[in-house]
């Protein structure tokens, strides 16, 4: 199972996704840890067992054990935070923003890897989950840490392509009755 196998399973009608998948992962300028942590966190966030099965072994092979765990932690904590903060943002009553969240998010403060890497992975997962408040928050932390817009965009490009591949392959599996 691998990136090549995943690309090979993308149907012809979605050839652009196949090309983009090879490009955003195979030609990325991100350092290996940032790249593969983003890939793993996004594969988890995309909620596609097939995409995760194909990409996880390669991500694990390219990440330290600490980075592997941190990428999974980013996907987990953002699954919670994205729902919570997106909902508070979407509610018309601004009083919800004054209430204490009361949710544990200790991993954000001590992720076990460079803070910038974890923030990049959190931003990418937030892109998949569509939480504007989390996107803004993580983007601001990254920019304050000196990360350029091109690097940040690289992360959400990876997120967008992995999500699109997941949707496409899962839809094809459903159509085929799998």
Secondary structure, 3 states (H helix, E strand, C coil): CCHHHHHHHCCHHHHHHHHHHHHHHHCCCCCHHHHHHHHHHHHHHCCCHHHHHHHHHHHHHHCCHHHHHHHHHHHHHHHHHHHHHHHHHHCCCHHHHHCCCCCCCHHHHCCCCCHHHHHHHHHHHHHHHCCHHHHHHHHHHHHHCCCCHHHHHHHHHHHHHHHHHHHHHHHHHHHCCC
